[in-house]
Amino acid sequence: MTYFIQSAFSDKEVLHNTETAYKEGKKVVLNSMPSHKVRKKLLRYVSIVILNESQIAELAEVDIRNIESAKIAALKIYGMGADTVIIELKNQKVLVFAEEVFKLIESPDWPSYWNFYERIIII
């Protein structure tokens, strides 16, 4: 089973629920930007991070200007604990870092993009 982190909960609830799911062996997906107070603590329990370019840049503290800097940001997030990092870039491309390999999806046609996405997160 996959757990998605939702921003409707308090920071304390998000951190507790994420840690509990992680300890139970569940996969946790971060698909919204956590508050500044819990970001670093939260990432050690997250399996998959799916954020847009601006959110990843803020979280990784990297100025994303091109694909190479996006890869650096993804590696920083990976170093914080996430197994898979998916960055929705501003130019309609998606950068995926999974199983220690980068994949750039050019101008994704949404049905095939979502099929790829589902293979990553459906557990």
C-alpha positions in Angstrom: 0.0 0.0 0.0 1.1 3.5 -0.8 0.5 6.5 1.6 0.3 10.0 0.2 1.2 12.9 2.4 -1.5 15.6 2.4 -1.1 19.2 3.6 -4.5 19.2 5.3 -2.9 17.9 8.5 -0.8 19.7 11.0 3.0 19.5 10.9 2.9 17.2 13.9 0.3 14.9 12.4 2.1 14.8 9.0 5.4 13.9 10.7 3.8 11.3 13.0 1.8 9.6 10.2 4.8 9.6 7.8 7.1 8.1 10.4 4.5 5.5 11.4 3.9 4.4 7.8 7.7 4.2 7.2 8.2 2.0 10.3 5.3 -0.3 9.1 7.2 -0.8 5.8 4.8 1.3 3.8 5.9 3.5 0.8 5.2 7.2 1.4 4.7 9.6 -1.4 5.3 13.4 -0.9 3.3 15.3 -3.5 3.0 18.6 -1.7 5.5 21.0 -0.2 5.8 20.4 3.5 6.2 23.3 5.9 9.7 24.6 6.5 9.6 23.2 10.1 9.3 19.6 9.2 10.9 19.3 5.7 14.3 17.8 6.6 12.8 15.5 9.3 10.1 14.3 6.9 12.3 13.4 4.0 14.0 10.6 5.8 10.7 8.7 5.8 9.6 9.5 2.2 10.0 6.9 -0.6 8.9 9.1 -3.5 9.0 12.9 -3.9 6.9 14.4 -6.7 7.2 18.2 -6.8 7.5 20.9 -9.4 10.7 22.6 -10.3 10.2 25.6 -7.9 9.4 23.4 -5.0 12.3 21.1 -5.6 14.6 24.1 -6.0 13.5 25.4 -2.6 13.7 22.1 -0.9 17.1 21.2 -2.2 18.4 24.8 -2.0 19.5 24.7 -5.6 18.9 27.3 -8.3 17.5 25.2 -11.2 18.4 26.7 -14.5 18.7 23.7 -16.7 18.6 19.9 -16.7 22.0 19.5 -15.1 21.0 21.7 -12.1 17.7 19.8 -11.8 19.8 16.6 -11.6 21.9 18.1 -8.8 18.7 19.1 -7.0 17.3 15.5 -7.4 20.5 14.0 -6.0 20.3 16.3 -3.0 16.7 15.2 -2.3 17.9 11.6 -2.8 20.6 12.2 -0.3 18.0 13.3 2.2 16.3 9.9 2.1 13.9 9.7 -0.9 14.3 6.7 -3.2 12.7 8.3 -6.2 12.5 11.9 -7.2 10.1 13.2 -9.8 10.5 16.8 -10.9 7.8 18.4 -13.1 9.9 21.0 -15.0 8.6 24.3 -16.2 9.3 23.4 -19.9 6.7 20.5 -19.9 9.4 17.9 -19.3 9.6 15.6 -16.4 12.9 14.5 -14.8 12.7 11.2 -12.9 15.5 9.9 -10.7 14.8 6.2 -9.8 16.9 3.2 -9.1 20.0 5.5 -9.4 19.2 6.4 -13.0 17.9 9.6 -14.5 15.1 9.6 -17.1 13.9 12.7 -18.9 10.5 12.6 -20.3 10.3 15.1 -23.2 7.0 16.9 -23.7 5.1 14.1 -22.0 1.9 13.0 -23.5 -0.1 12.7 -20.3 -1.5 9.2 -20.7 2.0 7.6 -21.3 3.5 9.8 -18.5 0.9 8.6 -16.0 1.5 5.0 -17.0 5.2 5.5 -16.3 4.3 7.3 -13.0 2.0 4.5 -11.9 4.6 1.8 -12.4 6.8 3.7 -10.0 4.4 4.3 -7.2 1.8 1.6 -7.2 3.1 -0.9 -4.7 
